[in-house]
Amino acid sequence: MPSHAIDYLAHHPHHVATVGTWIWDQWDRDNGWSQQQCIDLLRDQGCHIDQLDVTLIAVNDHQECIGTIQLMQDDFLPDFQHLSPWVGSFYVVPEARNGHLALELSDRIEAVAGQLGYGSFYAHTTSLQHFFIRRGGIKIGESLYSGKKVDVFQLPVRQDT
């Protein structure tokens, strides 16, 4: 069974283009952003360790990036911009989705939120409602993001992370 490691993207700058491309392809392609703008923004603002914005990645035994998750100051969601921080850019490559990588990434970003002094964090989703509820999330509202209805959750930083 292949193994993987989860670490800060800041420690693996050679993966910025891969992660930036995933973000663009999954969420920002239809928002008027170019692929290069996403990569540049991630490189300039998303590679912190001890302050927001933090990006974590999962790297397999072959040093290939296979997943990512971010903890961000703002996710630019109308009516919820007063809340912070936000978890986002939660992505695992299809061939790595059969294991527990999504849970591990979620646990690690939750631990980062706790280390940065946050007692809770926020997320919005069109499809991961059950995942966030199982993690202790409470739906606090709905909004529109990129023209799609999203459910907004507040998630606690659990003491055991």
N, C-alpha and C positions, 0 to 999 in steps of 0.2 A: 504494500500500500504506500503510495507516495506521501511524503510529508511536506509541510510548508512552515513558513515562519511569517509572523506578522510584525511589522516594523513601521516606523515613520517614513513617509515618502522623502522627507528631508535627508535621510540617510542613503537614499537610492535615487539620486537626481536623474540617472539615466532612464528611469521609468516615467518621468514626467510626461513625455510625449504620448506614451501608451495610455496613461490614466486620463490625460487631457482629452485624448481622442475618444475614450469611452464616455466621458462626461458630455462632450459635444454630441456624439452619436445618440446617446440615450435621452438627453434632456434639452440640449441647447441648439441643436441643428435647426429646429423650426422656430427659434426665437430671434433669428436675425444675427446670430453670432457665427463667426467663422471658426473653423477648426483651430487655426493658429491663435485666434483671440483666446479661446479656452485654454490652450496649452500655455500661452503667455501669462494669463491671469493665475493659473494654478502655480506656475513657477514663481511668480512675483508675490502672491498673497496666500497660497495654500500650503506652503511647506514649512510651517512653524512647528515647534516642539512644545514650548512652554507658554504659548499664547494662541488665541484663535487667529487664523484658521489652521486647523490640524488635519492632515490627511494621513491615514494609515493604508498600508498595502499588504497583501499576502503574496509571498514569493514562494514558488515551489522549489524542489530539489535542483532543477535546471536553471534556477535564478530567473524564471519567467514570472512576470506579474500576473496573478490569477484572480485578484479581487481588490476592492478598495472601499473605503468609507471615509466620510469627512465630518468634522465638528466645526461648524461655521458660526460666525458672529450673526449673520443675517442670511435668510433664504429668500428675501424679497417677495414674501407672500402678502398680498393685500390684506389689510385688516389685522395682521399679526406681526407687523414689523417691530412692535414694541417688545416682543419676546426674544429671548436669546439664552443659550445657543441652540443651533439647529443641527440635527444630524441629516446628512444627505449624501448624494453621489454614492449610494450603496449599490455596489455592483460586484457580481461574481461571474466569471466566465462560465458559459454553459457546461463545459466538461468538468467543472469543479463543483457543480451544484448538488451532487448526490450525497455529500458528506455534511459536516457540521461547520463548514467555513463561514457561512453567513452568521451563525450564532457566535462563533469565535470573534469575528470582526465586530459584531454588535457589543459583545462583552468588553472588548478592548477599548472601543470608543467610549463606552460608558465609564470605564475606569479612567480614561483620560479626562472626561468631564469632571469626575470626582477629584482627580489630582489638581485640576485647575480651579477647584473650589465651588463648582456648581452642584446643587442638590437635585436638579432636574434639567431636562433638555427637551426639545421639541422636534417633531417630525411631521411631514405630510406625505400622503400616499394615495395612489389610485388602486393599489392592489395588495398592500402588505398589512391590512387592518388586523388580521388574526395574529400575525407575527408580533405586532406592537402590543396588542392586548395581552398575549401570552407573556410579554416582557414587563407587564405591569402598567402599560400605557392606558391613559384615559382620553377618550375622544373629547376634545374641547370645542370643536366647531368644524365648519366646512368653508371652503374657499374655492376660487378658481386659480389654476396655475397652467399657463400655456393653453388656455381655453378649455381645460378639463377640470371637472369637479374633483377636489381632493378632500380627504378627511384629515383633520389636524389633531395630533396627539401630543399630550404632555407625558413624558416618561420619567420615572424617578431614577436617581442614581442609587442603586441598591447598595447596601453596606457590605455585601459579600463579594463585590467585584474588585 
